[in-house]
Amino acid sequence: MDDTPICPLCGRPIPPQAKQSLHHLIPRLRGGKGGPTVLLHQICHNEIHATLTEAELARQYNTTEALRAHPRLARFIAWVGKRPDDFHSKTPGARRGARRR
């Protein structure tokens, strides 16, 4: 049986050699300390934090379903889905302050 975890954002497997990290669904500084976490590819985690503020994450985007429905993250998921499971690169585009909608 294959125990490779699946990234709940992009839906791709997370192989052992892939850069990965835990994401707090409710940011720690917004009351999520000790709350639910999900294991993500590092590139997926970076894109979440490049797209949304801590306040937005706490209020509106505190489930994987909500994250997947965000327009910029949906475009990212379509793009990264064509890459190898262990793909990683710097997060392109604007960060939170000047993000595109």
C-alpha positions as CSV (number, residue, x, y, z in Angstrom):
1,M,0.0,0.0,0.0
2,D,1.3,3.4,-0.9
3,D,1.4,5.8,2.1
4,T,2.5,8.9,0.0
5,P,0.4,11.8,1.3
6,I,-1.7,13.8,-1.1
7,C,-1.6,17.6,-1.1
8,P,-5.1,18.8,-0.3
9,L,-4.6,22.0,-2.3
10,C,-3.3,20.7,-5.6
11,G,-4.3,17.0,-5.3
12,R,-0.9,15.7,-6.3
13,P,1.1,13.2,-4.2
14,I,3.8,14.6,-1.9
15,P,6.8,12.3,-2.4
16,P,9.4,12.1,0.4
17,Q,12.0,14.2,-1.5
18,A,9.5,17.0,-2.2
19,K,9.7,20.3,-0.2
20,Q,6.7,20.2,2.1
21,S,5.3,22.0,5.1
22,L,2.3,22.1,7.5
23,H,-0.3,24.8,7.0
24,H,-2.5,26.0,9.9
25,L,-6.0,26.3,8.4
26,I,-6.6,29.1,10.9
27,P,-3.3,31.1,11.3
28,R,-1.6,30.7,14.6
29,L,-1.7,34.4,15.3
30,R,-5.4,34.5,14.6
31,G,-6.4,31.9,17.1
32,G,-5.3,28.7,15.2
33,K,-2.5,27.6,17.5
34,G,-3.2,24.0,18.2
35,G,-5.9,24.0,15.5
36,P,-6.1,21.8,12.4
37,T,-3.2,21.6,10.0
38,V,-2.7,20.1,6.6
39,L,0.5,18.9,4.9
40,L,1.1,20.7,1.6
41,H,3.8,21.0,-1.0
42,Q,6.0,23.9,0.0
43,I,5.2,25.7,-3.3
44,C,1.4,25.3,-2.6
45,H,1.9,26.7,0.9
46,N,4.0,29.6,-0.4
47,E,1.2,30.4,-3.0
48,I,-1.5,30.5,-0.2
49,H,0.5,33.0,1.8
50,A,1.5,35.1,-1.3
51,T,-2.2,35.3,-2.2
52,L,-4.1,35.8,1.1
53,T,-3.5,37.8,4.3
54,E,-3.7,36.2,7.7
55,A,-7.0,37.9,8.3
56,E,-8.5,36.5,5.1
57,L,-7.2,33.1,5.9
58,A,-8.8,33.2,9.4
59,R,-12.1,34.6,8.2
60,Q,-12.9,33.2,4.8
61,Y,-10.3,30.7,3.6
62,N,-9.9,28.4,6.6
63,T,-10.8,25.1,4.7
64,T,-9.1,23.4,1.8
65,E,-12.3,23.7,-0.1
66,A,-12.4,27.5,0.3
67,L,-8.7,27.8,-0.6
68,R,-9.2,25.7,-3.8
69,A,-12.2,28.0,-4.8
70,H,-10.1,31.2,-4.6
71,P,-9.6,32.4,-8.3
72,R,-5.9,33.0,-8.1
73,L,-5.3,29.7,-6.2
74,A,-7.5,27.9,-8.8
75,R,-5.3,29.2,-11.6
76,F,-2.2,28.2,-9.6
77,I,-3.6,24.7,-9.0
78,A,-4.2,24.3,-12.8
79,W,-0.7,25.4,-13.5
80,V,1.1,23.4,-10.9
81,G,-0.9,20.3,-11.7
82,K,1.1,20.0,-14.9
83,R,4.4,19.9,-13.0
84,P,6.2,16.9,-11.5
85,D,5.0,15.9,-7.9
86,D,8.3,17.1,-6.4
87,F,8.4,20.4,-8.4
88,H,9.4,23.5,-6.5
89,S,10.3,27.0,-7.6
90,K,10.1,30.5,-6.1
91,T,6.6,31.8,-5.9
92,P,6.1,34.2,-8.9
93,G,3.9,37.2,-9.0
94,A,2.9,39.9,-6.5
95,R,2.7,39.2,-2.8
96,R,-0.2,40.1,-0.6
97,G,0.1,43.9,-0.6
98,A,-0.1,44.3,-4.4
99,R,-1.8,41.1,-5.5
100,R,-3.9,40.6,-8.6
101,R,-7.5,39.5,-8.4
